[in-house]
Each structure stands twice: as C-alpha cells, then as structure tokens.
Amino acid sequence: MYSKHFPDIIKPLGRDLFFDLKNDRNAIYVTFDDGPHPEITPWVMEQLALFNAKATFFLVGENAETYPKIALDLINAGHSVGNHTQNHLSGWKTDNATYFDNIALCKETVDTRLLRPPYGQITRSQAKHLKHEYDLIMWSDLSADFDPKYTADECVNFATRKVKSGSIIVFHDSEKAWPRLKNALPKCLTYYAEHGFNMEAIPYL
C-alpha cells in the first residue's frame, strides 16, 4: 500500500521530512528513484534536456558503484543526486544500526545531503537521527510508474492532477517502471512546460 498524494493532514506527523518545497518561482521538482540504469537514465536525461529541465535522481548505492560514469553525467548536466541507501532498504523493516550503516555505505559513492527513504518508509527515530546530516525528501505526488496494474496514461494523471508550485513528483528510472515511464514521462514534461512550471533540481536545504 502506498500513497500517490500525501494529504496535507499527514504532513505535520513527519515534521523532519520534506513533502514539498514551497517557493515563489512556480518551481516543481521532478525526481527519479532507483537508478542509475545504463539505458534508462541516459534516456531520461535526453527527455529532460528537451525541456531545459533539471531533476533530482535518488541513486541506489550499488547501482551507482556499477555505473559511476552515469552518476557523474547527471551531476555534470546540472541535476542533483540523492542517497537512496546502498541496497534499497525499507526503514520499517530494518533495525536502525543496519539502516544507518547502509546509508553511510551509499554515501561513499553518492556524497550528498539529500536522502529519500526507499518506499517512503522511515521511522520517527530514524528520521530524528538522520535529519542532522541529511535533508529527508519525500514527495507530494507519486506517478506509480513502477506498478504494472496501471497504464501509462493513469500514471500521467497521478503525476499531473494535483501538481502545484513546490510539488515533488516521483518517477523511477528502472526496468520495472520502464513499460510505463517511456510513454508517461514525455507527456508529463510537456504538461508541466505548457502549464508554466519551472522544473528545478532540489538544492541542499
């Protein structure tokens, strides 16, 4: 079970987490989880370049170790990178010591202040500990591109219907998401551009 759009009433419960980034520039933050992937991530970069858009990529450490050039290409293109743990661990299912060690291992390859908990699953104690070293980035809108029960057009709807200035939207540059991402992402980027949104990379907060 997962939330495609976090209701405002839930956000105060995660006071150490960022669900959106309010601004006066009509900026939104397109993000990608689980890469880098040798074919999909470069394709995503090409799509973003068509709109002069910058994004944030939350990298799994073992993937970044396998494809370090792609990780470097992201940075050189002006995108942000974030820590997504070394092995895509759920904070809810992992003891704190193991979870913190896994994040530290990822940091050896992906040295950044940005962190997104895989699955959005992090405990209050984990967040309280990590907030001193990381900006803990959640999301306001989830495309659900990883879920095979949805069509690409449904993913477009999830990723656009409630977007507003400050929204953080999640996609995935992964093989699991690819059947939907390849059709959904160009449509979403077109929608954001046509509605006057500035697509920016998440800065260190």
C-alpha positions as CSV (number, residue, x, y, z in Angstrom):
1,M,0.0,0.0,0.0
2,Y,1.3,3.4,-0.9
3,S,0.1,7.0,-1.2
4,K,0.1,8.7,-4.6
5,H,-0.6,12.0,-3.0
6,F,0.2,12.8,0.7
7,P,-2.8,14.6,2.2
8,D,-1.9,17.8,4.0
9,I,-3.2,16.5,7.2
10,I,-0.5,13.8,7.3
11,K,2.4,16.1,6.7
12,P,2.7,17.5,10.3
13,L,3.3,13.9,11.5
14,G,6.5,13.9,9.6
15,R,8.0,17.2,10.8
16,D,11.5,16.1,9.9
17,L,10.5,15.3,6.3
18,F,10.1,17.4,3.2
19,F,6.9,16.6,1.3
20,D,7.1,19.7,-0.9
21,L,9.3,22.8,-1.3
22,K,7.2,26.0,-1.3
23,N,8.6,28.8,-3.5
24,D,7.5,31.9,-5.4
25,R,9.0,30.8,-8.8
26,N,6.3,28.3,-9.8
27,A,9.0,25.7,-9.5
28,I,8.3,22.0,-9.2
29,Y,10.8,19.2,-8.5
30,V,10.8,16.1,-10.8
31,T,12.6,13.2,-9.1
32,F,13.7,9.7,-10.2
33,D,14.4,6.8,-7.8
34,D,16.4,3.6,-8.1
35,G,19.0,4.4,-10.7
36,P,21.3,4.8,-12.3
37,H,20.4,2.4,-15.1
38,P,22.7,2.1,-18.2
39,E,20.0,2.7,-20.8
40,I,17.0,4.3,-19.0
41,T,18.8,7.0,-17.1
42,P,20.5,8.5,-20.2
43,W,17.1,8.4,-22.0
44,V,15.6,10.3,-19.1
45,M,18.4,12.9,-19.3
46,E,17.6,13.3,-23.0
47,Q,13.9,13.9,-22.3
48,L,14.7,16.4,-19.6
49,A,17.1,18.3,-21.9
50,L,14.3,18.8,-24.5
51,F,12.6,21.0,-21.9
52,N,15.7,22.5,-20.4
53,A,14.5,20.8,-17.2
54,K,16.7,19.8,-14.2
55,A,15.7,17.0,-11.9
56,T,16.9,15.1,-8.8
57,F,18.0,11.4,-9.0
58,F,18.0,9.4,-5.8
59,L,20.6,6.7,-6.5
60,V,20.9,3.2,-5.0
61,G,24.5,2.9,-4.0
62,E,25.1,-0.5,-5.6
63,N,23.8,0.9,-8.9
64,A,26.0,4.0,-8.7
65,E,29.0,1.8,-8.0
66,T,28.2,-0.3,-11.1
67,Y,27.6,2.8,-13.3
68,P,29.7,5.6,-11.9
69,K,30.0,7.4,-15.2
70,I,26.3,7.8,-15.5
71,A,26.1,9.2,-11.9
72,L,28.8,11.7,-12.9
73,D,27.0,12.6,-16.1
74,L,23.9,13.5,-14.0
75,I,25.9,15.9,-11.9
76,N,27.7,17.4,-15.0
77,A,24.4,18.0,-16.6
78,G,23.2,20.1,-13.6
79,H,21.0,17.6,-12.0
80,S,21.0,16.8,-8.3
81,V,21.7,13.4,-6.9
82,G,20.5,11.9,-3.6
83,N,21.1,8.9,-1.4
84,H,18.6,6.1,-1.7
85,T,20.5,3.7,0.6
86,Q,23.1,1.1,-0.7
87,N,20.6,-1.7,-1.2
88,H,17.1,-0.1,-1.3
89,L,16.2,-0.9,2.3
90,S,12.9,-0.2,4.0
91,G,13.4,1.7,7.2
92,W,10.3,0.0,8.6
93,K,11.8,-3.5,8.2
94,T,15.4,-2.7,9.1
95,D,16.9,-2.1,12.5
96,N,18.4,1.4,13.0
97,A,22.1,0.4,13.1
98,T,21.8,-1.6,9.9
99,Y,19.8,1.1,8.2
100,F,22.3,3.9,9.2
101,D,25.2,1.7,8.1
102,N,23.6,1.1,4.7
103,I,23.0,4.8,4.1
104,A,26.6,5.5,5.1
105,L,27.8,2.9,2.6
106,C,25.8,4.6,-0.1
107,K,27.4,7.9,0.8
108,E,30.8,6.6,0.0
109,T,29.7,6.6,-3.7
110,V,26.9,9.2,-3.6
111,D,28.1,12.0,-1.4
112,T,25.1,14.3,-1.0
113,R,23.0,15.8,1.7
114,L,19.8,14.7,0.0
115,L,18.2,11.4,1.1
116,R,15.0,9.7,0.2
117,P,13.9,6.6,2.2
118,P,13.1,3.7,-0.2
119,Y,9.3,3.1,-0.4
120,G,9.0,6.3,1.7
121,Q,9.3,4.1,4.7
122,I,11.2,5.6,7.6
123,T,10.6,5.5,11.4
124,R,10.3,8.6,13.6
125,S,13.5,7.6,15.4
126,Q,15.4,7.1,12.1
127,A,14.3,10.5,10.8
128,K,15.2,12.2,14.1
129,H,18.7,10.8,13.8
130,L,19.3,11.4,10.1
131,K,17.9,14.9,9.9
132,H,21.1,16.4,11.3
133,E,23.1,15.0,8.3
134,Y,20.5,14.8,5.5
135,D,17.6,16.6,4.0
136,L,14.9,13.9,4.1
137,I,13.0,14.2,0.8
138,M,9.6,12.6,0.5
139,W,7.0,13.6,-2.2
140,S,3.7,15.2,-2.8
141,D,2.9,13.3,-6.0
142,L,3.8,9.7,-7.0
143,S,3.4,8.6,-10.6
144,A,3.1,4.9,-9.7
145,D,5.1,4.1,-12.8
146,F,6.6,1.1,-11.1
147,D,3.1,-0.5,-10.6
148,P,2.1,-2.8,-13.5
149,K,-1.6,-2.6,-12.6
150,Y,-1.7,1.0,-14.0
151,T,-1.4,2.2,-17.6
152,A,0.9,4.9,-18.7
153,D,-2.0,7.4,-19.1
154,E,-3.1,6.7,-15.5
155,C,0.5,7.4,-14.3
156,V,0.3,10.7,-16.2
157,N,-2.8,11.5,-14.3
158,F,-1.3,10.7,-11.0
159,A,1.8,12.8,-11.8
160,T,-0.1,15.9,-13.0
161,R,-3.6,16.2,-11.5
162,K,-2.6,17.9,-8.2
163,V,0.7,19.4,-9.1
164,K,1.3,23.0,-8.0
165,S,4.2,25.2,-7.2
166,G,6.5,23.4,-4.8
167,S,5.3,19.9,-5.7
168,I,7.8,17.0,-5.6
169,I,6.9,14.3,-8.1
170,V,8.4,10.8,-8.2
171,F,9.2,8.7,-11.2
172,H,11.6,5.7,-11.5
173,D,14.5,5.2,-13.9
174,S,14.2,1.4,-13.5
175,E,13.4,-1.6,-15.7
176,K,10.3,-2.2,-13.5
177,A,8.9,1.2,-14.4
178,W,10.1,1.4,-18.0
179,P,6.9,0.0,-19.7
180,R,5.0,3.0,-18.3
181,L,7.8,5.6,-18.0
182,K,8.7,5.6,-21.7
183,N,5.2,6.8,-22.5
184,A,4.3,8.7,-19.4
185,L,7.4,10.9,-18.9
186,P,7.3,12.8,-22.2
187,K,3.6,13.6,-21.6
188,C,4.2,14.8,-18.1
189,L,7.1,17.0,-19.0
190,T,5.0,18.5,-21.8
191,Y,2.2,19.2,-19.3
192,Y,4.5,20.8,-16.8
193,A,6.0,23.1,-19.5
194,E,2.7,24.0,-21.0
195,H,1.4,25.0,-17.6
196,G,4.3,27.3,-16.9
197,F,6.1,25.2,-14.3
198,N,9.9,25.6,-13.9
199,M,11.4,22.2,-13.4
200,E,14.3,22.5,-11.0
201,A,16.7,20.2,-9.2
202,I,16.3,20.0,-5.4
203,P,19.0,22.1,-3.7
204,Y,20.6,21.3,-0.4
205,L,18.1,22.6,2.2
